[in-house]
Amino acid sequence: MAADKESKNDVFDYESLLNDAYENMPDSYYESERFEIPKVRGHIQGNKTFITNFHEIVSTLRRDSEHIIKYLLKELATPADFVRGTLILKRKIPASTINDKIKQYAKTYVLCYECGKPDTKLIKEKNLTFLRCMACGSKINVKSL
């Protein structure tokens, strides 16, 4: 009987300790996302902006680099060169502006409009471009570039 009473106290102590641990966890522990776009890394040299981690951004978005470049050039209204994994924009543009445009691209051409997951593909049918979600199966028409 004493052993049975002791095991109940051990369970109660463990549960109360576990609850205390959950209550003391920082909020950032619960806010991790599966899909995080890397921030732009690079520098401004003269009148040019160099994005050195463009390849990393492209691989995270899982889209064709030409499609992303075309979108950025249109949105930022600037010409560019793509040399050895580095995107060179031919004017000074702050990193915050570029990051905003890349987030806007992801919202339009990567994230599912229904479930919000990044498991999508761009599919062309005739003259239309669709965003097909592999997670929930939705298919929505998106603006062609």
N, C-alpha and C positions, 0 to 999 in steps of 0.2 A: 504494500500500500504506500509506503514511504517513497519507493522508487517511482511509482506512478505519479505521485504528487510532484516529485522533483522534475520529471520530464515535462510536465505541463508548465512549470515555472521557466524552464529552459526555452520552451517554444515561445512563451509570452515575452521573455527577455529578447529573444532573437527578433521577433516580429516588431517589438517596440524600437529596437535598434535600427531595424531596416526602415521602418517608417520615418524615424528621425533622419536617417541618411538621405532618403528621397526628398524630405522637406528642405534639407540644407543644400541640395544640388543647385548649382547656378543655372539660370534660365538658358544660357547659351548652350548647355549640354543637350537640351531638348530641341533646339532650333537648327540642328544640322540638316542640310539639304543634300539630296542625292545629286542634284544638278547645280553646279556653281560655275559660272563663267569666270575665267581668270581675268584679273585686271590687266589693262594695257601696260606693258613695260617698254620703255624706249627713251628717246631723248629728242630734243630739238637742236638742230644744228643749222645755223643761218636761217634760211626761209623754208627749211624742210623739217618734217616730223618723221622720225624713224620709229617703227613699231617692231621691236625685236622678237616678241613672243607671238607673232601672228599665227605661226604654225600651230602653237599650243591652243590658241583660241579656236582655230578652224577644226582641230581634232576634237575639242570639247563639244562644239556645236554639231559636228558630224554632217557638215554640208560641204559642197564643192567650194574651194577657195575662190574661184572665179565669180561665183554667185555672191559671196560675201563681199568681195572687192567691189563688184558692180554696185551693190547696195550702198556701201560706204561712200564710194565716189559720188554717187547721186545725192546722198543725204548731206555730205560734207561739202559738196560743190567744189571739188578739187581734182586735178589729175594726180596720178600716182604711178610708181614703178614697183614691181615685185622682184626683188633680187635676193637669191639664196635664203629664202625663208623670212626675209625682212620686207615689210611693206613700207615704202617711202612715199609719204604724202608731200606734195610740192607746195605746202604752205604751213605756217605755224598754227597748230591746233592743240588746245589743251587736252590732256589725257581724260579729264572728266567728260568732255564733250564726246570723245571717241567711245568711252565706256557707255555713255547713255545711248549712243547710236547702236552699239553692239547689243545692248539689252533690248532695244526696240526691235532689232532684227530677230533676236531669239523669241520675243513675244509674238512676232508676226509669222516667222518661217520655221520655228523649231518647236515651241511648246504647244501642246494640244489645247484647242479652245474649249473642249469638253472637260477633260480630266486634269489638264495642266502638266502632264508628264512629257518628258523630252523624247520619248520613244516614237518618233515620227519619221516619215519619209516624204520628200516632195515627189509627186507623180505628175507627169504631163500626159494629158489626154486631149488630143486634137490641139486646139489653141488655148486650152485652159490648164492652169496649174492647181493641183490639189495638195493639201496637207493631210496625209493619211496617218492616223494614230495606230500603232501596232499594239498598244495596250488595251484601248477601249473600242477600237474599230471605227471611230468616227472619221468622216471624210468631209473636208470643207474647202471651198474654193478660196485661193489666196491670190493676191495681185501679182501678176507676172512682172519681171524686171526687164 
